[in-house]
């Protein structure tokens, strides 16, 4: 038994039948592993997985062939799944419960990257500003 299966069996003993099936966790792990970079430079810690119904595992992510990427095709309510929040990318849309995605995750991500970018630009501007003035004779 691998670590994921062991963890799942312990979870089932704790919470019973309301635990997601192991197939959901395996699908989620497949997506996480696919998108995991070789070298992690920044970690954004945010909850992104939402309970996935067993019946939803039958859905498949369908991408246009011109995209030329071979991503995991199983559906799971996880930010790494391209079909999460994107019914148009599923072979069969999900309406109940709504496949609305996780917009709050993307808002956190955008806010964090915007703060970083603004700070970086601000620091560059402060560093370059005196030189710019002296070059143009405005000191």
Secondary structure, 3 states (H helix, E strand, C coil): CCHHHHHHHHHHHHHHHHCCCHHHHHHHHHHHHHHCCCCCCCCCCCCCCCCCCHHHHHCEECCCHHHCCCCCCECCCCCCCCCCCCHHHECCCCCCCCCCCCHHHHHHHHHHHHHHHHHHHHHHHHHHHHHHHHHCCCC
